[in-house]
Amino acid sequence: MKRSERAPKARRSQLVIKELASETLVYDESNHQAYCLNQTAAFVWKHCDGRRSLPALARLLEKEINVSAPEHTVRLAIKQLEESHLLDASRSKPIWAGLSRSEGLFPS
């Protein structure tokens, strides 16, 4: 598996999670920040189990939610989840490490 396809894992500790009809609210007790995840971002976060690669997450997203450009959507969601510290930081380098800006925004 290439570094850009490393399987992300959602962080679960020190979080208070409230699922609503069309969004998921996440309060991070470690830094006192609240995040509102839309349906797509919440779906990606919930399925980041450390075993599914980005392409696998994209296939699952396309199947379950039927979004257009699923790989680009998953990459964007993962980037935002990383920036919000909602992914397990002990998994070494971020998924975006080593990717150019154009590779991250416009994957081939």
N, C-alpha and C positions, 0 to 999 in steps of 0.2 A: 504494500500500500504506500503510495507517495505521501510525503509530508502534508501536502495540501488536502489529502484524503484521509488523514488521521481521524479516528473515531472520537468525536467529542463526548464529554460526559457532563451532565448537568450537576451543578452544585446543589446539595439538599440541606446542608447544615446551616443553622442560624438564619433560616428563612421562615417567614410566615406567609402562607399561600392562601389566597381566597379566589376561588373560581366563580366567575359570574357568567351570564348567558353568552356574551360575545367577547369577553376578555378575561385575563387572569391578572390579578394584582399580587405582586410579590414585594414583601417588605424585608429588607436585609437588615437584620439586627446588628450585624457586625459594623456597619457603617451608617446606620440610620437613614437609609435611602429607600424610597419606594419606586417600584417600576410597574408600569401598566403594559402588559404584553397583549397584542392583538391576537386574534384566533390563530393566525399563521405562526407567529413567533412562539406562542404558547405551545402549539403542536410540536414545533421543532424542539423546543426546550424539553418537553415531556418525553420525547423519544430519543434524546441524547443519552444513551445508556452506556457509552464507552465501547460498544461493540459495533454499532452501525456507522458506516463511513458516510461521508457527505453524499455520494451518489445513491447510497441505499436510503438515506433520509429523503432525498429528492424523489425517489421512486415511490416511497411511502406517502409523501405529501401529495404527489400527483394523484395517486390512487384514492386517498382518503378525502382530500379537499378539492382536487381537480383545479389546481392553480396553473397558470401559464408560466413558462420559464422556471420550472421547479428547482433546477440546480442553482440558478442565479438567486432565486428567492431564499433557498436554504443558506447559501453563502452569506447573503446579506443578514439574515437572521442570526447566524452563528457569529458574525462579526459584531453585531449589536449586543448579543448575549455575552461575548467575551469582554467588550468594553464596559458592560454593566456588572462584570464580575459574577455572573450567574452560571458560569461553567467552572468545572474543577480546575483550579490553577496548578495543582500538583502534576498535571499532565504535560509538564515541560513547556516547550515553546508553543505559542499560540498557533492556531491553525493558519493564520495569515502570515506567519513568519516565513520569510524566503519567497513570498509571492510579490511580484511587482504590482503596482496600483492597477494597471490595465488587466493583469491576470485575475486579480480579485474582483474587479468590477465587470469585466467582460471575459468570463471564462470561455475557453474554446470548446 
